[in-house]
Amino acid sequence: MQERLQKIIAHAGVSSRREAEAMIREGRVTLNGRVVSELGTRADPDRDHIKVDGKLITHAEPHRYILLYKPKEVMTTVEDPQGRRTVIDLVRGIRERIYPVGRLDFHSEGLVLLTNDGELAFKVSHPTHGSVKTYSVKVRGVPEERLVDKLRRGITIDGKRTLPCDIERMHTTGKRDDEGNSWFEVKLREGRTQQIRKMFQAVGHPVSKLRRIAIGPLSDPKLTPGVWRELTKQEVKMLETMKEPKKTVKPRRAAARPVSRKKPASAAKRSNASRPKSRPAAARSASSRSEPRSSTRRTPSPRPASPRPKTAAGKSGGAKKPPVRRSGARPSSRSSARR
């Protein structure tokens, strides 16, 4: 069965899928003697010969999952060109080719996951799958709350903005809350190089101590620097079933449409038909000159005293003038009473 090369390499325990993709781009992978540089290339691990850096990939090894407490001044890599101690040097008696998931900087300490399961390594290290890393951080001084809020929202480091994170102030080393140094609990969904150190350095409070205390649902306060253990089946299952974080999307408010002053064609016709015909301009100007202007309302002319002739039904026989209605206006109570 054919699969993508990066998936085959990850299943074989050579590296994570992301690292395998980088190897393919760099031309370090060969398929049946030919260098492959396209990520979409597929192969059959049972029939094809796949090599990484000249080493033939064999069938997938049994998966191993190790939780290590990394001490300070230890590299979170498989090898170090400067000859410094690595996390692989601390794990003895493991035949499978394991590698660390993510990185923890040289001067920091805490939990590190090592495995040869490329699928799980990709899920734990990728920020979109909700693998939150929790850190206990000690900084110099007592940062103001506005500066901490700024870090929570995200700041620009090395030309790229950090993702929003959770920062909770734990306590200070002084007698009062505004004295001494401060301890924080920081939760990140991304793992950029020395991100927490650069964040607090940017607001003027450098980090003096940093340790990782949890990787997603994994934590073990009993582990001491340099000690490691195998993960339980339940812990592996928890890592495999981690879901992506729910994004809270605020509902958009519908923009209020401007009220159109233009009347519909039907309403305009009814309104024009009901209006009395206007007098000529000359007659209007003559009447306006002869009649004085007044700000008070005009008193309606009194009704004639002589009774109107009634019909047999008791109603006036004259033609009833239709009431004038404007578009959208309700009929007056007097006209409705007459009807």
Secondary structure, DSSP 4 states (H G I P E B T S, - for coil): --EEHHHHHHHTTSS-HHHHHHHHHTT-EEETTEEE--TT-EE-TTTS-EEETTEEP-SPPPP-EEEEEE-TT-BSSS--TT---BHHHH--S--S--EEES---TT-EEEEEEES-HHHHHHHHSGGGT--EEEEEEESS---HHHHHHHHH--EETTEEPPP-EEEEEEESSSSTTSS-EEEEEEES---TTHHHHHHHHTT--EEEEEEEEETTB--TT--TT-EEEPPHHHHHHHHTPPPPPP-PPPPPPPPPPPP-PPPHHHHHHHHHHSPPPPPHHHHHHHHHHSPP-SSPPPPPPPPSSPPPB-TTSSB-SPPPPPP--TTPPPPHHHHHH-
